Amino acid sequence: MIRRLTINDVAEHVKLNANYAMGIFQRVMQLTMKQYITAMRINHVRALLSDTDKSILDIALTAGFRFK
């Protein structure tokens, strides 16, 4: 299973406080980090849907979506 990417992971990677990193990211990208990460997950799902025979549930879980 692939570990889920979080805002804290991104902030830690760029060596910034999470709140500060989120503010910079949002000003530059015009999206919150959460919106951007979700969009990247959706793009990953789209690619997997066209390239694999996995179920939609398996693909969603592989892309990091979680269901409660």
Kinemage of the C-alpha trace (Angstrom):
@kinemage 1
@onewidth
@group {chain A} dominant
@subgroup {mainchain}
@vectorlist {calphas} color= white
{ca met a 1} P 0.000 0.000 0.000
{ca ile a 2} L 1.258 3.470 -0.872
{ca arg a 3} L 1.565 5.909 2.029
{ca arg a 4} L -0.832 8.826 1.771
{ca leu a 5} L 0.750 12.217 1.006
{ca thr a 6} L -0.095 14.906 3.541
{ca ile a 7} L 0.369 18.650 3.804
{ca asn a 8} L 2.825 18.039 6.640
{ca asp a 9} L 4.869 15.760 4.340
{ca val a 10} L 5.120 18.541 1.769
{ca ala a 11} L 6.020 21.182 4.375
{ca glu a 12} L 8.644 18.923 5.926
{ca his a 13} L 10.139 18.200 2.509
{ca val a 14} L 10.640 21.921 1.808
{ca lys a 15} L 11.741 22.546 5.412
{ca leu a 16} L 8.990 25.034 6.262
{ca asn a 17} L 6.310 25.310 8.906
{ca ala a 18} L 3.128 23.696 7.541
{ca asn a 19} L 0.981 26.839 7.894
{ca tyr a 20} L 3.612 29.032 6.248
{ca ala a 21} L 4.103 26.522 3.415
{ca met a 22} L 0.337 26.327 2.864
{ca gly a 23} L 0.110 30.122 2.610
{ca ile a 24} L 2.936 30.355 0.067
{ca phe a 25} L 1.529 27.460 -1.933
{ca gln a 26} L -1.953 28.973 -2.053
{ca arg a 27} L -0.683 32.397 -3.148
{ca val a 28} L 1.413 30.896 -5.952
{ca met a 29} L -0.900 28.113 -7.159
{ca gln a 30} L -4.279 29.760 -6.451
{ca leu a 31} L -5.293 26.434 -4.863
{ca thr a 32} L -4.927 25.069 -1.373
{ca met a 33} L -2.465 22.196 -0.960
{ca lys a 34} L -5.411 19.932 -0.212
{ca gln a 35} L -7.126 20.923 -3.480
{ca tyr a 36} L -3.890 20.366 -5.410
{ca ile a 37} L -3.186 16.967 -3.822
{ca thr a 38} L -6.776 15.878 -4.521
{ca ala a 39} L -6.446 16.986 -8.159
{ca met a 40} L -3.211 14.989 -8.493
{ca arg a 41} L -4.939 11.924 -7.017
{ca ile a 42} L -7.796 12.310 -9.504
{ca asn a 43} L -5.323 12.555 -12.394
{ca his a 44} L -3.626 9.393 -11.127
{ca val a 45} L -7.008 7.633 -10.979
{ca arg a 46} L -7.811 8.708 -14.544
{ca ala a 47} L -4.534 7.273 -15.802
{ca leu a 48} L -5.051 3.994 -13.943
{ca leu a 49} L -8.644 3.658 -15.168
{ca ser a 50} L -7.461 3.774 -18.763
{ca asp a 51} L -4.336 1.638 -18.277
{ca thr a 52} L -5.365 -1.175 -15.906
{ca asp a 53} L -8.067 -3.735 -15.286
{ca lys a 54} L -8.191 -2.983 -11.539
{ca ser a 55} L -11.511 -2.200 -9.890
{ca ile a 56} L -12.455 1.406 -9.228
{ca leu a 57} L -12.151 0.750 -5.488
{ca asp a 58} L -8.620 -0.671 -5.851
{ca ile a 59} L -7.595 2.265 -8.024
{ca ala a 60} L -9.034 4.817 -5.590
{ca leu a 61} L -7.228 3.198 -2.664
{ca thr a 62} L -3.981 3.038 -4.662
{ca ala a 63} L -4.297 6.765 -5.396
{ca gly a 64} L -4.635 7.562 -1.692
{ca phe a 65} L -8.365 8.080 -1.321
{ca arg a 66} L -9.815 6.810 1.949
{ca phe a 67} L -13.405 5.865 2.698
{ca lys a 68} L -15.031 6.055 6.121
